[in-house]
C-alpha cells in the first residue's frame, strides 16, 4: 500500500511541476507579445543558471541558509575568433535577524572588440508566506562600464566614420527588481534585472546615432526536486528569457542527483543548443561543476562547442548548520 501511495504522490508532484512549467511558458509568450521590436540581446547566457540566480534576480539574495560565493567562467563557441567569453562572480548572504538578504555580482563579458564590465549590489526582504515557503522581494542597483576597440576592426571602407574612434570609459547606471518564491525543494522566480534601456551616443554621424547596449530583459525561472528513492532525486528546471527583438530563450534542464553529492544532467535550449553537465559536491562547503553546450544553429560549422566551469563555496559557522541540502 505504501508503494502505491508513493507513486500517486510522485505522479501528483510531476503534474504540479508540469502545470508550473506550462504557466511560466504561457506567461512568457504573453509578455513577448507585449514587447515592441527593437535591436538585439545583450545579457550573457549560462547553462548552470540554477546556481547563478542572484546575478539576474535580486529576490534570490539571502534565500539560502548560509552565505555563498560562486565563480563561473563561460567560453562560448570555442575555436571561433571573437566568440563570447564571460566571467561571473556572485555572492549572497542571509541576514536572519531581520529576514533580509544581501548580494553582489561582478560580470565581465567580451565579444569581439567589445567588452562590458558590470558591478551590482542586491537587497531582498524574505517574507514568510506559508509554513514552508518564503517570497524574496529584491532590488538591484549598479553600473556597467562599456568599451569597444572599433578602430581594430578591418572595414571595406577605410574612411568609415562609424569606426573612426574607440568607445572607452562610458559608464551607465541601472537598477532592477525581482521576486523569488522558494521552499526546500521548489522555487519560482520573476525578475527584470535592468529596468533602464541604456544607449551609447556614438557621435560618428550628423544624426548623432545611438547604440543600444542594454535592453530590458525579463526572466522566469522555476524548478522542483522529486525524491525517487533514498539515494536518488530528480530535479527538472526551466529558464525563460525575453527581450526586445530576439526570440524567446527557453532552457529546459533535467538533473539526477546521486547521494546528494553528484549531479548528472542534460539541457536543451529550444532552437539553439543542447548540452550536458556534471556537478560534484567535493566537500560540505565546496561544489564544482562543468557544462558543455553544442549549438544546433549554422554556427556549429565554425566552433567546437561551449565550455562552462563553475566553483561554488558555502560559508558555515557553528551557528548556521545547514538543515537540508542545497539544490539551488
Secondary structure, DSSP 8 states (H G I E B T S, - for coil): -HHHHHHHHHHHHHHHHHHHHHHHHHHHHHHHHTS---S---S---TTGGG-GGGT-GGGTT-SSSEEEEEEEEE-STTSTT--EEEEEEEEEEEGGGTEEEEEEEEEEEETTEEEEEEEEEEEEEEE-SSS-EEEEEEEEEEEEEEE-GGGS--SSTT-GGGSS-EEEEEEEEEEEEEEEE-SSEEEEEEES--S-EEEE---STT--EEEEE--EEEEEEEEEEE-SSSEEEEEEEEEEEETTS--EEEEEEEEEETTTEEEEEEEETTTEEEEEEEEEEETTEEEEEEEEEE-SGGGGG---EEEEEEEEEE--TT---SS----
